[in-house]
Amino acid sequence: MVIKQESTGDEYVWIKVPKEILENRVEDDPIEEALKEYTKEYRQDGYEDTWYEGCGLTQEKYNELKSKMLQSIKTNGGFYIARFEAGLESPKTSGNSSETADSLQTTNGLPSSYIDKYPYNYITCNQAQNLIQKLELGNYTGSLMFGLQWDLVCKFIETSQTKTKTQIKEDGIAMGNYLGAEFTLTHGKYSTNNGTSWNDATRK
């Protein structure tokens, strides 16, 4: 399911999570453990969703957003993610790790989830997280994706039979996931020189 934000035109995709896997789980930790078990094929040992200095959030805010994410999945049976790669109206060809989110917004505008934009690159995690806090999301909460949410996206693709587990986890060449892979772009921008110049799709 795809929705479009009326005020911006941004599009988001619903990632369904079966409610039955969270039955009788109320607190954050049991919810997280059940989701980890559900997505265990896509989790790599040693990787956890934990706060770190430089992620763009205080530890308190990180824990607050993580709790909201877990409880929202429990309540709603899923979550929305941006349909398109974060994009801009004009290409961004360099970055400054000390630049503030306010300055980035003034120079480049806010990132959007809209077709045919230039990919928003040359940006740190800290900057990206702070820019997301400026998006107009109404009563909804936005953040960069947690690792657990990425695993849930992979599981959703598998259960919707769009791609097989092998294609998602082991051999993604058919999805253009490797250098030298050939695939058709029907929309968007692409660069063959690390963003120095950009071309419009379609190409192969």
C-alpha positions, 0 to 999 in steps of 0.5 A: 500500500502506498500513500501520498502526503497531500502537502508535499507529494512525498510517498510512503510504503506500508510494511506489514508485520503480522500482529500474531507474532506479537500477541501477549507482548506489551513491553518494549523488550519482549516486542523487540525479541519477537521481531528479532526472532521473526526476522532472524534469517536477515540478522547478522550476529553482533549487530544491535540497535543501540545508541552511539555518540554522533547518531544525531540524537541524545541517548534519551531521544534515541530510546524514546524513538525506538520505544515509539517504533516498537509500540507502533508496530505492535499497535498498527501491525506495521510501519511506513517507509519512504517509497523513494530514496531521499532526494533533492531538487538539485544535485549535492556534490560535496559535504561538510560534516560540521554543517548544521541541519538549519544550514543544510535546509537553507542551502538544499531544502529538505529531503523528499520521498518523491520520484525523479529527484537527485539522491541526497548524498554527502551527508552524515548520519547526524545531519540526516537525523536532524533534517528528518526532525524538520519534516512536516509529518503531522501527528506522525513520528519520523526517524532514520530506520532502525536496523530491525526495521530494515530486517522487517522490510526484507521479511516483508519482501520475502513474504509478499513473494516479490523476491526469494530469500536467496535473492534478498539475502545471498544473491541480489544481482537481479536487483542491481545490488552488485557492481557491474549488474545490469538492470533497467531504470524507468525513473530517476537520476543516475551518475557514472562518476560519483555524482560529478554529473547526472543523467536521467533514466531510462538506461540499461 
